[in-house]
Amino acid sequence: MNKINLPQAAKLTSPNPVSLVCTQKPDGLTNLATVSWWTYLSFNPNMIAFAMAKTSYSGEMVQNSRKVILTIPGAELSETVMGCGSTTGRNTDKVAKFDIELAEVEGSSIKVPVHSRVAIVCGLKELYETGDHYLYICDVEQVYGNEAEEALFAWNGYSQVCPAK
C-alpha cells in the first residue's frame, strides 16, 4: 500500500452516501444543503448523525430550531444536489433557483423534495465540534420512504452524484 491523504481515500471508498438536509428558514421557506456524510447510530432508540461545515447556514437553522429532515435524494435531483452543495441558503432561495418541487411531510413544517427516496424527520439531540465541522446527533421521530425513487450516491471523492448502477 502507498501512503495517501484523506481526500484520496474518499475516492477509493466510493460510492458514498449523499443526502439533502432540509431545514426551515426564519421566513418559513425550506432550505436544502447537500451533506456527504451521515450514518445510522442506533436502532433502539432510533438515532442518526450527520456532519456539516461550521460555516453552514443550514447548520445554523438546525441549531436554532432543533428540527431537521435528512433526505436521500432521488436520481432526478442529481444536478440539484450538486447545486445545493455549492450555493449558500443564507442569501439564496435554492428551491426557487433550482426549481425544486417540494412535498409536505406529516408532522413537520419543513418540506422535502418530491423526488426523495427516504425522508428522516429528526430532532437535534447533541452537537459536537469536530475540527472544521459540527457533528449533529439526532433523535429520529419519523421515517418515510419511496421505493420507486432511485437513490443517489457520491462518487470520485464527492465530485459527482449518480445512482449506484
C-alpha positions as CSV (number, residue, x, y, z in Angstrom):
1,M,0.0,0.0,0.0
2,N,1.0,3.6,-0.6
3,K,0.6,6.5,1.8
4,I,-2.3,8.7,0.6
5,N,-4.3,11.6,2.1
6,L,-7.9,11.6,3.3
7,P,-9.5,13.1,0.1
8,Q,-7.7,10.4,-1.9
9,A,-9.2,7.8,0.5
10,A,-12.7,9.3,-0.2
11,K,-12.2,8.5,-3.9
12,L,-11.1,4.9,-3.1
13,T,-14.2,4.3,-0.9
14,S,-16.8,5.5,-3.5
15,P,-19.7,5.3,-3.7
16,N,-20.5,7.3,-0.5
17,P,-23.9,8.2,0.8
18,V,-25.2,11.7,-0.2
19,S,-28.2,13.4,1.3
20,L,-30.0,16.7,1.4
21,V,-30.5,18.3,4.8
22,C,-33.9,20.1,4.8
23,T,-34.4,23.0,7.3
24,Q,-36.8,25.8,7.7
25,K,-35.6,29.4,7.3
26,P,-36.9,32.1,9.6
27,D,-39.2,33.3,6.8
28,G,-40.8,29.8,6.6
29,L,-39.1,28.8,3.3
30,T,-37.3,25.5,3.0
31,N,-33.6,25.4,2.7
32,L,-31.6,22.5,1.3
33,A,-28.0,21.6,1.9
34,T,-26.0,18.7,0.4
35,V,-24.3,16.6,3.0
36,S,-21.9,13.9,2.1
37,W,-21.5,12.2,5.4
38,W,-24.3,10.8,7.5
39,T,-24.9,7.4,9.3
40,Y,-27.2,5.4,11.4
41,L,-26.2,5.5,15.0
42,S,-28.8,3.4,16.8
43,F,-32.0,1.5,16.2
44,N,-33.0,1.5,19.9
45,P,-33.6,4.4,20.3
46,N,-33.6,5.4,16.6
47,M,-30.8,7.9,16.0
48,I,-28.7,9.2,13.1
49,A,-25.8,11.6,12.8
50,F,-24.6,13.9,10.0
51,A,-21.7,16.4,9.7
52,M,-21.8,19.9,8.3
53,A,-19.1,22.6,8.0
54,K,-19.1,25.1,10.8
55,T,-20.0,27.9,8.4
56,S,-23.1,26.1,7.1
57,Y,-26.3,28.2,7.1
58,S,-28.4,25.1,7.3
59,G,-26.4,24.1,10.4
60,E,-27.4,27.4,12.0
61,M,-31.0,26.6,11.2
62,V,-30.7,23.1,12.8
63,Q,-29.1,24.6,15.9
64,N,-31.8,27.3,16.2
65,S,-34.9,25.2,15.6
66,R,-33.5,21.8,16.7
67,K,-35.5,20.3,13.8
68,V,-34.3,18.8,10.6
69,I,-35.2,16.3,7.9
70,L,-32.5,14.3,6.3
71,T,-33.5,13.1,2.8
72,I,-31.9,10.6,0.4
73,P,-32.4,12.3,-2.9
74,G,-33.7,10.5,-6.0
75,A,-31.9,10.3,-9.3
76,E,-33.9,13.1,-10.8
77,L,-32.2,15.5,-8.4
78,S,-28.6,14.8,-9.4
79,E,-27.9,18.3,-10.8
80,T,-29.9,19.9,-7.9
81,V,-27.8,18.1,-5.3
82,M,-24.6,19.5,-6.8
83,G,-26.1,23.0,-7.0
84,C,-27.4,22.8,-3.4
85,G,-23.9,21.8,-2.3
86,S,-22.2,24.8,-3.9
87,T,-24.8,27.5,-3.1
88,T,-25.5,29.1,0.3
89,G,-29.1,29.4,1.5
90,R,-28.1,32.4,3.6
91,N,-28.9,34.7,0.7
92,T,-30.4,32.3,-2.0
93,D,-33.7,30.6,-2.2
94,K,-32.4,27.3,-3.5
95,V,-35.8,25.8,-4.0
96,A,-36.7,28.6,-6.5
97,K,-33.2,28.8,-8.0
98,F,-33.1,25.1,-8.9
99,D,-36.9,24.8,-9.5
100,I,-37.3,22.0,-6.8
101,E,-40.8,20.6,-6.3
102,L,-41.5,20.2,-2.6
103,A,-43.9,18.0,-0.6
104,E,-45.2,18.2,2.9
105,V,-44.2,15.6,5.5
106,E,-46.8,14.7,8.1
107,G,-46.0,16.2,11.5
108,S,-43.4,18.7,10.2
109,S,-43.5,22.3,8.8
110,I,-40.3,21.5,6.9
111,K,-40.9,20.4,3.3
112,V,-38.8,17.9,1.3
113,P,-38.1,17.4,-2.4
114,V,-40.8,15.3,-4.1
115,H,-38.0,13.1,-5.6
116,S,-36.7,11.7,-2.3
117,R,-36.2,8.0,-1.7
118,V,-36.2,8.4,2.1
119,A,-37.0,11.3,4.5
120,I,-35.9,11.0,8.1
121,V,-37.6,13.5,10.4
122,C,-35.4,14.4,13.4
123,G,-34.9,16.4,16.4
124,L,-31.4,17.6,17.4
125,K,-30.1,15.8,20.4
126,E,-26.5,16.8,20.7
127,L,-23.9,18.8,18.7
128,Y,-20.1,18.2,18.8
129,E,-17.3,20.2,17.3
130,T,-15.2,18.0,15.0
131,G,-12.4,20.1,13.5
132,D,-13.9,22.3,10.8
133,H,-17.3,20.6,11.0
134,Y,-20.0,20.0,13.6
135,L,-21.4,16.6,14.2
136,Y,-25.2,16.6,14.6
137,I,-26.6,13.7,16.7
138,C,-30.3,13.4,16.1
139,D,-33.3,11.5,17.5
140,V,-35.3,10.1,14.7
141,E,-39.0,11.0,15.1
142,Q,-40.5,9.5,11.8
143,V,-39.2,7.9,8.6
144,Y,-40.8,7.9,5.2
145,G,-39.7,6.0,2.1
146,N,-40.5,5.7,-1.6
147,E,-39.0,2.6,-3.3
148,A,-39.9,4.0,-6.7
149,E,-37.2,6.6,-6.4
150,E,-33.6,5.6,-7.2
151,A,-31.1,6.8,-4.6
152,L,-28.1,8.9,-5.4
153,F,-24.6,8.3,-4.2
154,A,-21.5,10.4,-4.3
155,W,-18.6,9.2,-6.5
156,N,-14.9,10.2,-7.0
157,G,-14.4,12.0,-3.8
158,Y,-17.8,13.6,-3.9
159,S,-17.1,15.3,-7.2
160,Q,-20.2,13.8,-8.9
161,V,-23.5,12.1,-7.9
162,C,-25.4,9.4,-9.6
163,P,-27.2,6.1,-8.8
164,A,-25.1,3.1,-7.9
165,K,-25.5,1.0,-11.0
